[in-house]
Amino acid sequence: MTNKNKLLLTALVVGLAAAVGGFGIFAAFSGTTTNPNNSFAAGTVTIEDNDGGTALFTNAVPKKPGDYDRCIKVKYTGSLDATVKLYTSAITGTGSDLNVTIAKGTGAAADCSDFSAAGTVFGPDTLANFRTAHSSFSNGLAVNPGSATKWVTNDEVSYRFRITVPDANTAQGKQVDPFTLTWEAQNQ
């Protein structure tokens, strides 16, 4: 036998041994498990109100001494439990010393005709003091639905804002313009 034939025969034997060994690997026991249908979605924090984009109060008609009520309903539609707070970052004008009282309750009419109060949550106190006490989310006025400690999907609270023009000559010509009420929701 020549060296060339010996080399070929050796390669053939090694190849057959590898093939037989490979069949042994494929004949071994095995097991698997699966975890099907995975999905993932981030939650949402969404808050809305029923004001239709209009201001609660306007200077269109001058006011005489008395109470002026306007209502708004705030609804939480996010999927994550949230803390909701009310604040205003700016109140300017000569009327910042006018009194405001904020009550929570139920109802949807902007003129408060269907409002049913569940309690006062601020005031009576001045608009300026409201702004000082509640100027951002960190010190905002937390008003929860009922006796809850958080807001969950479809919770809603109606607010009645009462601005009082005092029956005093010092109240003549007072105005607050503009001020923005902000409700902010942050997930818990």
Backbone as CSV, one residue per row, in Angstrom:
resi,resn,N_x,N_y,N_z,CA_x,CA_y,CA_z,C_x,C_y,C_z
1,MET,0.841,-1.142,0.000,0.000,0.000,0.000,0.910,1.237,0.000
2,THR,0.539,2.192,-0.796,1.360,3.401,-0.919,0.974,4.401,0.160
3,ASN,1.855,5.346,0.332,1.589,6.391,1.328,0.336,7.176,0.988
4,LYS,0.153,7.353,-0.293,-1.024,8.085,-0.730,-2.278,7.313,-0.377
5,ASN,-2.296,6.007,-0.590,-3.452,5.169,-0.273,-3.672,5.103,1.240
6,LYS,-2.552,5.038,2.013,-2.668,5.020,3.465,-3.306,6.329,3.964
7,LEU,-2.895,7.426,3.370,-3.430,8.715,3.761,-4.908,8.806,3.438
8,LEU,-5.315,8.335,2.282,-6.732,8.349,1.913,-7.539,7.432,2.823
9,LEU,-7.013,6.255,3.129,-7.699,5.311,3.990,-7.856,5.891,5.408
10,THR,-6.839,6.571,5.900,-6.899,7.198,7.215,-7.960,8.297,7.232
11,ALA,-8.013,9.097,6.173,-9.005,10.168,6.088,-10.413,9.595,6.040
12,LEU,-10.574,8.461,5.327,-11.880,7.817,5.238,-12.310,7.283,6.600
13,VAL,-11.414,6.665,7.344,-11.727,6.118,8.659,-12.093,7.264,9.625
14,VAL,-11.335,8.349,9.601,-11.622,9.490,10.473,-12.974,10.096,10.116
15,GLY,-13.277,10.212,8.836,-14.558,10.761,8.388,-15.722,9.897,8.827
16,LEU,-15.581,8.531,8.701,-16.652,7.632,9.146,-16.848,7.713,10.657
17,ALA,-15.755,7.822,11.389,-15.851,7.920,12.844,-16.580,9.214,13.241
18,ALA,-16.280,10.308,12.549,-16.942,11.567,12.844,-18.423,11.482,12.506
19,ALA,-18.762,10.817,11.409,-20.163,10.689,11.016,-20.929,9.851,12.032
20,VAL,-20.338,8.750,12.489,-20.991,7.894,13.470,-21.151,8.663,14.793
21,GLY,-20.137,9.414,15.184,-20.212,10.216,16.407,-21.308,11.272,16.287
22,GLY,-21.456,11.850,15.111,-22.490,12.862,14.885,-23.877,12.277,15.039
23,PHE,-24.065,11.038,14.551,-25.379,10.407,14.721,-25.686,10.198,16.194
24,GLY,-24.697,9.970,16.989,-24.887,9.797,18.420,-25.378,11.088,19.077
25,ILE,-24.906,12.228,18.600,-25.327,13.511,19.153,-26.790,13.754,18.835
26,PHE,-27.203,13.444,17.609,-28.580,13.669,17.212,-29.532,12.683,17.880
27,ALA,-29.044,11.608,18.396,-29.889,10.624,19.045,-30.037,10.883,20.538
28,ALA,-29.438,11.978,21.076,-29.497,12.270,22.507,-30.888,12.787,22.874
29,PHE,-31.231,12.636,24.179,-32.488,13.179,24.684,-32.443,14.712,24.663
30,SER,-33.595,15.361,24.498,-33.653,16.823,24.571,-35.040,17.237,25.038
31,GLY,-35.151,18.469,25.451,-36.435,19.027,25.859,-36.413,20.527,25.612
32,THR,-37.566,21.106,25.391,-37.660,22.549,25.180,-38.901,23.085,25.890
33,THR,-38.906,24.363,26.092,-40.094,25.054,26.589,-40.185,26.384,25.859
34,THR,-41.366,26.910,25.731,-41.532,28.196,25.049,-42.376,29.130,25.914
35,ASN,-42.272,30.386,25.649,-43.058,31.423,26.299,-43.644,32.269,25.169
36,PRO,-44.785,31.863,24.612,-45.311,32.508,23.399,-46.109,33.782,23.668
37,ASN,-46.409,34.478,22.588,-47.332,35.616,22.558,-46.943,36.761,23.484
38,ASN,-45.670,37.068,23.601,-45.226,38.189,24.422,-45.596,39.510,23.762
39,SER,-45.942,40.488,24.582,-46.166,41.847,24.101,-45.878,42.800,25.251
40,PHE,-45.695,44.056,24.932,-45.347,45.045,25.948,-45.877,46.391,25.498
41,ALA,-46.452,47.139,26.413,-46.933,48.486,26.087,-46.729,49.393,27.286
42,ALA,-46.305,50.604,27.040,-46.183,51.605,28.101,-47.570,52.137,28.439
43,GLY,-47.779,52.469,29.697,-49.058,53.035,30.130,-49.201,54.483,29.691
44,THR,-50.350,55.059,29.992,-50.615,56.442,29.611,-51.062,57.261,30.820
45,VAL,-50.807,58.543,30.748,-51.289,59.520,31.723,-51.996,60.590,30.905
46,THR,-53.324,60.616,30.971,-54.115,61.529,30.144,-55.205,62.152,30.994
47,ILE,-55.328,63.460,30.895,-56.349,64.175,31.650,-57.035,65.152,30.706
48,GLU,-58.325,65.353,30.914,-59.086,66.245,30.041,-60.145,66.970,30.856
49,ASP,-60.714,68.011,30.264,-61.806,68.710,30.928,-62.900,69.006,29.916
50,ASN,-64.035,69.445,30.406,-65.203,69.647,29.542,-65.444,71.116,29.194
51,ASP,-64.391,71.946,29.259,-64.608,73.373,29.002,-64.668,73.743,27.531
52,GLY,-64.376,72.816,26.647,-64.447,73.104,25.214,-63.472,74.182,24.779
53,GLY,-62.408,74.380,25.531,-61.400,75.362,25.167,-61.757,76.801,25.503
54,THR,-62.806,76.993,26.305,-63.202,78.358,26.663,-62.806,78.662,28.112
55,ALA,-62.615,79.932,28.399,-62.264,80.375,29.744,-63.475,80.249,30.666
56,LEU,-63.222,79.943,31.918,-64.303,79.915,32.902,-64.821,81.325,33.167
57,PHE,-63.916,82.278,33.290,-64.280,83.664,33.580,-63.724,84.574,32.505
58,THR,-64.491,85.597,32.137,-64.014,86.610,31.191,-64.398,87.991,31.707
59,ASN,-63.719,88.997,31.201,-64.022,90.383,31.571,-65.034,91.005,30.611
60,ALA,-65.714,90.202,29.813,-66.628,90.736,28.801,-67.745,91.564,29.418
61,VAL,-68.246,91.138,30.550,-69.321,91.876,31.231,-68.813,92.245,32.621
62,PRO,-68.724,93.548,32.933,-68.278,93.951,34.273,-69.209,93.375,35.351
63,LYS,-68.628,93.019,36.467,-69.374,92.367,37.549,-69.664,93.343,38.680
64,LYS,-70.844,93.236,39.257,-71.195,94.018,40.440,-70.911,93.163,41.672
65,PRO,-70.997,93.716,42.869,-70.735,92.916,44.075,-71.605,91.656,44.111
66,GLY,-70.992,90.563,44.519,-71.699,89.290,44.620,-70.778,88.120,44.325
67,ASP,-71.383,86.939,44.266,-70.659,85.696,43.988,-70.859,85.318,42.529
68,TYR,-69.771,84.882,41.889,-69.817,84.449,40.490,-69.249,83.053,40.411
69,ASP,-70.118,82.123,40.036,-69.745,80.708,40.002,-69.554,80.235,38.573
70,ARG,-68.522,79.428,38.378,-68.296,78.724,37.119,-67.799,77.328,37.483
71,CYS,-68.215,76.337,36.692,-67.861,74.948,36.983,-67.143,74.312,35.805
72,ILE,-66.345,73.323,36.137,-65.609,72.553,35.140,-65.477,71.124,35.661
73,LYS,-65.592,70.163,34.750,-65.420,68.748,35.121,-64.105,68.262,34.534
74,VAL,-63.273,67.659,35.380,-61.976,67.128,34.978,-62.057,65.611,35.040
75,LYS,-61.596,64.961,33.965,-61.672,63.498,33.871,-60.293,62.943,33.560
76,TYR,-59.960,61.854,34.254,-58.690,61.160,34.034,-58.946,59.945,33.157
77,THR,-58.275,59.864,32.014,-58.487,58.740,31.090,-57.219,57.931,30.866
78,GLY,-56.190,58.191,31.644,-54.948,57.425,31.503,-55.108,56.008,32.026
79,SER,-54.158,55.160,31.672,-54.214,53.755,32.101,-53.415,53.491,33.380
80,LEU,-52.585,54.433,33.802,-51.796,54.279,35.025,-52.438,55.083,36.157
81,ASP,-52.417,54.557,37.373,-52.901,55.319,38.521,-52.094,56.617,38.619
82,ALA,-52.764,57.706,38.999,-52.090,58.999,38.969,-52.441,59.866,40.168
83,THR,-51.580,60.828,40.394,-51.838,61.932,41.298,-52.195,63.124,40.422
84,VAL,-53.298,63.788,40.724,-53.732,64.953,39.955,-53.741,66.153,40.894
85,LYS,-53.129,67.247,40.434,-53.071,68.458,41.247,-53.483,69.669,40.415
86,LEU,-54.084,70.639,41.101,-54.520,71.904,40.516,-53.595,73.012,40.986
87,TYR,-53.171,73.866,40.048,-52.351,75.014,40.422,-52.494,76.115,39.379
88,THR,-51.979,77.273,39.720,-51.879,78.382,38.772,-50.490,78.977,38.922
89,SER,-49.844,79.232,37.811,-48.481,79.755,37.871,-48.440,81.271,37.838
90,ALA,-49.560,81.906,37.526,-49.554,83.373,37.480,-50.963,83.909,37.670
91,ILE,-51.074,84.880,38.544,-52.302,85.664,38.686,-51.844,87.106,38.770
92,THR,-52.291,87.901,37.820,-51.870,89.297,37.808,-53.087,90.202,37.748
93,GLY,-52.869,91.447,38.048,-53.935,92.431,37.964,-54.293,92.975,39.327
94,THR,-55.142,93.966,39.316,-55.537,94.640,40.550,-56.530,93.833,41.375
95,GLY,-57.057,92.766,40.805,-58.071,91.975,41.500,-57.548,90.728,42.163
96,SER,-56.231,90.626,42.311,-55.693,89.408,42.929,-56.083,89.297,44.397
97,ASP,-56.662,90.379,44.961,-57.138,90.313,46.342,-58.616,89.922,46.418
98,LEU,-59.247,89.637,45.273,-60.622,89.126,45.285,-60.623,87.717,45.866
99,ASN,-61.708,87.360,46.534,-61.788,86.037,47.147,-62.206,84.975,46.142
100,VAL,-61.637,83.795,46.338,-62.019,82.628,45.559,-62.299,81.490,46.533
101,THR,-63.334,80.724,46.214,-63.651,79.509,46.952,-63.779,78.399,45.923
102,ILE,-63.103,77.281,46.177,-63.143,76.145,45.256,-63.790,74.976,45.982
103,ALA,-64.829,74.430,45.363,-65.515,73.255,45.924,-65.419,72.119,44.924
104,LYS,-65.420,70.894,45.434,-65.472,69.733,44.549,-66.851,69.116,44.651
105,GLY,-67.238,68.384,43.620,-68.538,67.740,43.629,-68.812,67.046,42.319
106,THR,-70.076,67.072,41.909,-70.477,66.453,40.647,-71.281,67.464,39.846
107,GLY,-71.360,67.211,38.564,-72.090,68.088,37.658,-71.237,68.372,36.437
108,ALA,-71.883,68.786,35.360,-71.147,69.025,34.124,-71.407,70.395,33.519
109,ALA,-72.382,71.126,34.014,-72.750,72.405,33.404,-71.769,73.497,33.815
110,ALA,-71.297,74.260,32.844,-70.354,75.352,33.119,-70.963,76.419,34.019
111,ASP,-72.287,76.592,33.946,-72.943,77.600,34.799,-73.267,77.058,36.190
112,CYS,-72.841,75.832,36.489,-73.002,75.188,37.799,-74.453,74.853,38.133
113,SER,-75.349,74.897,37.168,-76.767,74.652,37.440,-77.036,73.231,37.940
114,ASP,-76.148,72.281,37.634,-76.340,70.910,38.103,-75.266,70.485,39.105
115,PHE,-74.520,71.458,39.642,-73.425,71.143,40.559,-73.963,70.735,41.917
116,SER,-73.434,69.635,42.428,-73.759,69.165,43.774,-72.446,69.096,44.540
117,ALA,-72.283,69.962,45.521,-71.021,70.081,46.248,-70.793,68.905,47.186
118,ALA,-69.524,68.475,47.240,-69.114,67.441,48.185,-68.172,68.017,49.237
119,GLY,-67.878,69.303,49.126,-67.020,69.943,50.122,-66.148,71.020,49.506
120,THR,-65.722,71.957,50.350,-64.825,73.029,49.936,-63.395,72.524,50.018
121,VAL,-62.598,72.782,48.983,-61.209,72.333,48.963,-60.219,73.489,49.058
122,PHE,-60.719,74.728,48.867,-59.878,75.912,49.062,-60.770,77.107,49.341
123,GLY,-60.334,77.924,50.288,-60.970,79.204,50.533,-62.107,79.139,51.535
124,PRO,-62.760,80.284,51.667,-62.516,81.481,50.867,-61.186,82.127,51.253
125,ASP,-60.458,82.526,50.228,-59.176,83.194,50.379,-58.922,83.956,49.086
126,THR,-57.881,84.741,49.040,-57.649,85.550,47.850,-57.043,84.727,46.724
127,LEU,-57.242,85.220,45.519,-56.603,84.592,44.358,-55.086,84.622,44.504
128,ALA,-54.550,85.715,45.044,-53.104,85.814,45.244,-52.611,84.731,46.201
129,ASN,-53.352,84.472,47.269,-52.947,83.426,48.215,-53.074,82.034,47.605
130,PHE,-54.067,81.854,46.733,-54.161,80.567,46.029,-52.906,80.347,45.198
131,ARG,-52.490,81.368,44.478,-51.296,81.251,43.643,-50.048,81.004,44.491
132,THR,-49.925,81.684,45.615,-48.772,81.494,46.495,-48.734,80.063,47.035
133,ALA,-49.880,79.556,47.433,-49.944,78.215,48.025,-49.862,77.110,46.976
134,HIS,-50.313,77.389,45.746,-50.441,76.335,44.726,-49.958,76.855,43.372
135,SER,-48.622,76.933,43.221,-48.033,77.536,42.025,-47.391,76.550,41.064
136,SER,-47.343,75.270,41.423,-46.739,74.247,40.561,-47.244,72.871,41.005
137,PHE,-46.842,71.851,40.292,-47.281,70.508,40.671,-46.773,70.146,42.074
138,SER,-45.563,70.564,42.399,-44.983,70.160,43.690,-45.794,70.652,44.888
139,ASN,-46.454,71.797,44.773,-47.277,72.284,45.888,-48.744,72.442,45.461
140,GLY,-49.106,71.780,44.376,-50.465,71.882,43.858,-51.510,71.340,44.815
141,LEU,-52.742,71.744,44.570,-53.884,71.322,45.382,-54.348,69.951,44.880
142,ALA,-54.155,68.922,45.700,-54.566,67.566,45.332,-56.017,67.365,45.742
143,VAL,-56.860,67.126,44.770,-58.280,66.874,45.018,-58.612,65.558,44.339
144,ASN,-58.901,64.555,45.143,-59.152,63.220,44.599,-60.651,62.940,44.531
145,PRO,-61.038,62.004,43.664,-62.452,61.629,43.599,-62.888,60.959,44.904
146,GLY,-64.013,61.374,45.438,-64.525,60.765,46.670,-63.491,60.809,47.771
147,SER,-63.236,59.661,48.389,-62.230,59.574,49.437,-60.978,58.845,48.951
148,ALA,-60.828,58.711,47.642,-59.690,57.999,47.054,-58.387,58.751,47.318
149,THR,-57.278,58.037,47.227,-55.956,58.648,47.389,-55.235,58.800,46.056
150,LYS,-55.901,58.414,44.989,-55.313,58.521,43.652,-56.445,58.555,42.629
151,TRP,-56.087,58.857,41.405,-57.041,58.827,40.292,-56.762,57.579,39.462
152,VAL,-57.814,56.911,39.035,-57.697,55.759,38.140,-58.538,56.039,36.894
153,THR,-58.385,55.207,35.898,-59.068,55.401,34.624,-60.552,55.711,34.812
154,ASN,-60.996,56.779,34.162,-62.379,57.274,34.138,-62.842,57.951,35.418
155,ASP,-61.938,58.217,36.357,-62.307,59.045,37.509,-62.551,60.468,37.028
156,GLU,-63.482,61.153,37.692,-63.745,62.545,37.357,-64.169,63.307,38.601
157,VAL,-63.832,64.589,38.592,-64.217,65.487,39.670,-64.690,66.776,39.016
158,SER,-65.802,67.292,39.494,-66.274,68.605,39.057,-65.861,69.625,40.109
159,TYR,-65.452,70.786,39.630,-64.998,71.871,40.497,-65.898,73.081,40.285
160,ARG,-66.266,73.725,41.390,-66.976,75.005,41.304,-66.025,76.087,41.812
161,PHE,-65.749,77.043,40.940,-64.932,78.198,41.306,-65.875,79.359,41.559
162,ARG,-65.814,79.903,42.764,-66.649,81.045,43.123,-65.715,82.229,43.389
163,ILE,-65.843,83.260,42.577,-65.108,84.500,42.811,-66.102,85.501,43.383
164,THR,-65.713,86.094,44.487,-66.581,87.031,45.182,-66.064,88.451,45.006
165,VAL,-66.948,89.308,44.489,-66.658,90.743,44.420,-67.279,91.344,45.679
166,PRO,-66.449,91.897,46.575,-66.994,92.447,47.815,-67.856,93.684,47.569
167,ASP,-68.799,93.891,48.460,-69.672,95.064,48.392,-68.955,96.214,49.092
168,ALA,-67.914,96.711,48.426,-67.100,97.798,48.992,-66.554,98.633,47.849
169,ASN,-66.484,99.915,48.059,-65.971,100.801,47.008,-64.558,100.446,46.582
170,THR,-63.782,99.837,47.462,-62.408,99.458,47.120,-62.359,98.372,46.060
171,ALA,-63.473,97.690,45.807,-63.510,96.627,44.802,-63.797,97.156,43.399
172,GLN,-64.180,98.432,43.287,-64.507,98.983,41.979,-63.300,98.908,41.035
173,GLY,-63.570,98.440,39.839,-62.542,98.397,38.794,-61.505,97.298,38.948
174,LYS,-61.604,96.473,39.965,-60.630,95.391,40.160,-60.755,94.395,39.012
175,GLN,-59.610,93.895,38.556,-59.640,92.861,37.525,-58.437,91.948,37.649
176,VAL,-58.631,90.736,37.224,-57.574,89.731,37.187,-57.487,89.289,35.736
177,ASP,-56.325,89.503,35.142,-56.237,89.224,33.709,-54.798,89.025,33.304
178,PRO,-54.434,87.935,32.747,-55.160,86.666,32.713,-54.671,85.757,33.832
179,PHE,-55.397,84.688,34.059,-54.874,83.638,34.922,-55.264,82.290,34.329
180,THR,-54.374,81.326,34.508,-54.568,79.997,33.951,-54.664,78.993,35.079
181,LEU,-55.678,78.170,35.024,-55.812,77.058,35.968,-55.260,75.820,35.280
182,THR,-54.383,75.113,35.960,-53.748,73.932,35.380,-54.008,72.724,36.261
183,TRP,-54.490,71.655,35.640,-54.578,70.359,36.299,-53.495,69.504,35.672
184,GLU,-52.642,68.943,36.509,-51.556,68.100,36.012,-51.657,66.728,36.655
185,ALA,-51.494,65.706,35.826,-51.507,64.324,36.313,-50.117,63.731,36.157
186,GLN,-49.665,63.030,37.188,-48.408,62.294,37.127,-48.665,60.902,37.666
187,ASN,-48.154,59.904,36.949,-48.416,58.540,37.394,-47.750,58.262,38.735
188,GLN,-48.380,57.371,39.508,-47.851,57.010,40.830,-46.861,55.887,40.699
